[in-house]
Amino acid sequence: MKVLVTDPIADAGLDRLREAGHEVETGYELEGETLHEAVADAHALVVRSGTEVTRELLESAPDLRIVGRAGIGVDNIDIDAATDHGVIVANAPEGNVRAAAEHTVAMAFASARSIPQAHSRLKNGEWAKSDYLGTEVNAKTLGVVGLGRVGQEVAKRLAALGMDLVAYDPYISEERAEQLGAELAELDTVLDRADFLTIHTPLTPETENLIGEDELAKLEGGYVVNCARGGIIDEPALAAAVEDGTLAGAALDVFGEEPLPEESPLLDVDDIIVTPHLGASTSAAQEHVATSIADQVLAAFADEPVVNALNAPSMDAAAFPRVEPYIGIAETAGEIAVQLLDDRIERVEIAYEGDIADEEIDLVTASALKGVFKPSQMHVNSVNAQGVAEERGIEVTESKRRQSDDFQSLVTVTVEGETDSVAVEGTLFNGEDPRIVRIDGYRVDAIPGGQMVIARNTDEPGVIGLIGSVMGEYDINIAGMYNARETIGGEALTVYNVDHEIPEGAREKLLDDDRIIDITYIALDGVEIDR
């Protein structure tokens, strides 16, 4: 597999990919047409904040499986476009959490004690001790906008130094906030009460310029720290608020435009401290981020869960071995069911019974949908399967039942049209052997793989012999056969595992016999079948 890395990451991540046998190409200066050309044959793209992953770029990369963001923020990646193209988007949120939190705390102290300003003047020969009267953080109120991973780490550290916590985050529970010792409140309340305000939200349409002139006025006499994303604070309004004394100071590590332009008003205000996006710039953080994203690329290549996928089902790595066999069973069941359906698909139901019902099954459901769409030759995987179903107006439902009558675990995929429906059920024997055990209620014991012929016929003597003779006539070797019937003399269903595709001539010859209701050839490798 080819991995294209367009922003610098630590060598530890690159080495991990190379040691796994993959080709790693770095292109830190790529842009425009040369970037599109380089990604054309890539299977993975690894970026930081410097590369814009647009819909057009994704359209240039038909083989792309994953975009890995070596860091937290993904506002430079068009996730909707990636999902449409079946490309996983993953980040490395844990890798630089500690580094970003520590930098935020350092910036708060630097601002409160005017450390850079005093340092600069002393270096220039001035002993300006009387010009700097700092502020202690003890017994002050910290306002936190965004109690995500970094926000929580900052809150813990500053609470330990005697600060009271008040937070604005519409996506966190009261219980979790209480565990951190924080009081949840609306943004205006947080601004009114905070002595220090720290920002920890992603940049979205909702958070762009979230803190503007009116919000800054509520912080009168306070300090603002932003080490999250640029664009959340109105930078000209912030410069004006600090310059006119509305705020005591500010410290920023991120900006709406990076690198920060020389004409930025932030650079002209002495009490605004700026650093060039250093939040994750520690050797430990860079190595952790690089190896984390490399591991996720390798997981995507191995069709394993990508633990930090932002647009694909994921699961805890410890649970994956229990679920993994059912991923293939569900995909196969969906692929068989849709090829037996003599109707346009309107609904898909995936039912889980027994032990599997206690597991995380999002990845299994996505695989079932992948199987349903596979014969149509659409580019569908666990990333975009649900979206494809919605786009086509196909209703998808899940159900769970913790008891199974016959098996320890059972997965059933049912596809329905306006007048027809087909259900295919699969399980594991002895915890390791996958089997298709029912097709439309007929009990079978079929190996879910390779090429299959499924025959529906009346239950009469000589039918199975006829089918075997015709297959022999066309040099089709039968590797296995599994037969079931409704009642004596009723309808029967037989599954044949075969070594070769059944020619249309053989199918027509069988259908000429009135006892044969239908013959369906199924290739479980995604080959499109004409029926």
Steps between C-alpha positions, in 0.01 A plus 500: 500500500613857434485755781538864399607734784460867410576666835799419724448235768749331731723232351356244743172502307666476161721217622199307630334515158816398316570213739152367421607473136327806355639763266524839671533809283549843659404813313508794740504760224226349285209719400261553214533269201812327634312404817215359294745298293681365806181385672359333189639156588517540880316268737549725803557872542657631821471874569519756773344846475699608195320293236144577391325171425222616270235315306701561184810346656303195611361461150861478377568199725282204400702251708505706818384313813586739782599858571693517825524834681809499721336712769153591621342763276355386167352826369743474206335173389167478318358213704170491310687459171721231651193313619341524156814344354519227766819643650558475873603820677689442824687725737733455795321678783691348788850553367537869576233552768751528783731726301214731395367515857841584642555771241163651585588512869840651415334768287258584781788549742706692244212740446414538868861573595613682182792260471591554131478878531718512809746256345531707184565825689756342728682356196509857368662622822189630680428403863125574473390334822254772600320491164363150546249417771375153427181310579483175699277222374416376851137573594424632152234359267599314186244506222539204263332511160500136388553216749648252257824310556729803513248716684465234769876469545537878532213511749659226715836674512370845582242372748791341686651848524195638678284625214121470493361352178203610292454354154297536184456182296157398364631150422612387844286360781449663837635182659832516312537872578441430869769230494743769383381743764355733237166678495327496160350831391397692193773689315390844621513381861845352452624828351350705783664288770837410352828665598679282246333362188651206313369374165489130410248452219548401137451761231154447352240732348346519848826594676650734240535844665324357804686751717451845352488860624188455714629179659841653576332795673345257751852388599600844623833485678557136411733294285432294187703194396447318171715199412220316316419628150530837334184679389304439819594843637450820300867600488460876423242526781738320737787732411281802563368363831850443639638826366223712653524319835170311482706183545813466709666276242476215256711209380453333163666200338260472203371750248241543230780529246823310546780597483385814682527795258746774587219755489287315758379739772582233757873571450467865594358447849760441772265308731410242236737202504527299181673172416513332155262207555724318747228316694603155379866579453667265742710205394282257695178636351632496145618140530173389661290671234708353217490143629130528585404606148733237350324231705163620370620491140620144556164407654318638196726301268425184702121565500509532877323767708658842479470610860485875436299491178277807478271377223500120532384247757765423755538299817731428785796292384439248779148429372598460136606131516153405630327687221740450209362163373150643475618784276566253220186299576282811481659615175453157342141474623420838348667408172305173474168652601506782247580262213206279596261794519283528191404860569637849553644543850290719728605385847789320669477359849793360694400294804735385775421213737697347786843613619562723199210719613710613797782627279559823309350411164524821293787355299307177441195691378714708266652179363157353439408808296829474315402146401155611389645763265802298387345321197397839358870583458459817704798623699353425842675429825439546871559872466230588248263200514242677716521810283449296183190342653359841592581638156307215339207532737563159658381467857754332731404358839676302772357274765651310791382203701723361771357151466550274200296182466756291314838675501729681739498798263306561180506783243209529258497732200159554342455694179150603401337640191141595432383140452795279588743448786796273567662422836845343536630391840859434604688386808827350621547131573740422783580869524703507179325341201260739320184346359186610320237307695169619352384651175141618507429263785656195332756344731834453322864465602687685229855632500471876431763549235607448143231423244156366574197377311169525684218293356131519586302202384207276582581219739486210259725199435771553240528880521834505680626234258390714207685805634813295563487349150463836328787646700713201410409545137636857517813395696388676817647327803285495813707556815210478745121464507243595767133416451186598693125480434177641638295181505498174311398586147517874566776738399867435568815709493851370431830685531791376290857621553655478154841557346388682187235742381185332370458587130173648382445190285506277808261730684258506207512122471412460867218756484349309207408231756171590667629377835764775512353825629815710487877468470724780629876512460674711765866599502605619844785711373305801379469384138192647339249233399239526225179329605 
